[in-house]
Amino acid sequence: MPLTVVASLLWLTVLAGCGTYPVAEGSHKTLPRLNSRAVVWGGDVSAAEEASIWLKHRGLTIAEEIFRDEPGGVTHTPQDEAQLRELAKRVEAETVVFVDVSIQSRETWTFGASGTMQEATVAVRGVSAETGEVMFQGVAKHFRPHTNETGVTPLTCYALASAWNEPRSSCEPRNKERIR
């Protein structure tokens, strides 16, 4: 094979790999106090459960978990946010943590071949139950086919780690256990 063809194939492999690498960013103004209580709301049960586990490992107590996909679960609209904050106050929680998952599919065409590309995004946001102020927020996403075991669950960890300014490596031991 000519060197230019090999170099081109190598370059395409690098470009294709860039789209599957999870990207995460986040920030915080303040973080919940150690041993404080939180309410976790999520539209994806796996992502919300991961957020609860992650927060428990950081010393928080989960007072309530609310899942949209459960029958009768609360949907997250701007009108519901005040209701969720009131619930948090009733159960003496200081923080409401919203976990939003979006999976978009689109058709792609590359070098005569077509396929479906999926983009998974997990956004987390911690809100003060008392004031409604955003305390922390993070987002993580990647492009590749995924299941909860290899997609939104680790992305939830990456989004929270970014929001709390923790190293991404803090998510790796749990993710390796899941994928085995």
Phi, psi and omega in degrees: 000136178297151182302322181294325178292316179298315179297320179296317178296320177297316179298318178295322177297317178297314180297317179296322180292331181297328183285344182262349183284124179298139177243134181220146174209156180186175179200167176212148172268317178209160179242154178301148179290148175304138180069010176279168183257148180221153171250132179249126175246135178207146177271347177238119186301315182299317180293317180294320177296320177298318178298317179299314179299315182299314181294321177299321178295342178261012173090014177265157174254130179270111182280324181210145170238127181236125183243129180294323186280359172279146178304129179079005179293158181280130174274151183264100173237165178305327179291328181285337184301317178297320179296319179293322177295322177295318176301315180301318179296320180297325180263015177060038175264144179268338189227141169249126180250118178264133179236108182250132180242136176227128175236116181250136175245143176212151178281140178235159177221121180221122176048047175084357179247143177244161179188182179249131177251133178249141175241118177256135178228132173239124177243132177241147180211126176258127185238139175293127179295328183284311189254341185082000180290140176286122180270316180210156177205148179205156178217142176221142179208160174205163179248111173175160174297140182214159169239174179298329181291328183243005185235269190291332181294308176295326178298325177298315178298315180298320180295316179294317179300319178294318180297324182267004180059041175259154180293146178302330181298341178295342179270340189297316182301318180291322181293322179294322178296320182294320189281338180296000000 
